Amino acid sequence: MAKPMRPDDPAYWMLFDGVTTTPVVYNKDCYICNDPEYAQMGLPLCRKCPKCGGHIPADDSICDDCGYDEYDDYPDNTQNHTQEV
């Protein structure tokens, strides 16, 4: 488990603003799932894989269970961007 947040942390106020998130999926080995301050601060939590229903960490796009990468479903828009010189 992560160390508890210190009162001098700039985000400490988020622990008391009344905004919380609800866990959708749990993985016993995930540091985000095992740190209650993530939910208490209202931060995004881990989500359910649309392919297998497994665990996708909040800070990643790849399912821990089946390897599905949710970013593979997003179109590649890099060709539509222009670069200014």
Buried (B, 14 or more C-beta within 10 A) or exposed (E): EEEEBEEEEEEEEBBEEEEBBEEEBEBEEBEBBEBBBBBBBBBEBBBEBEBEEBBBBBEBBBBBBEEBBBEEEEEEEEEEEEEEE
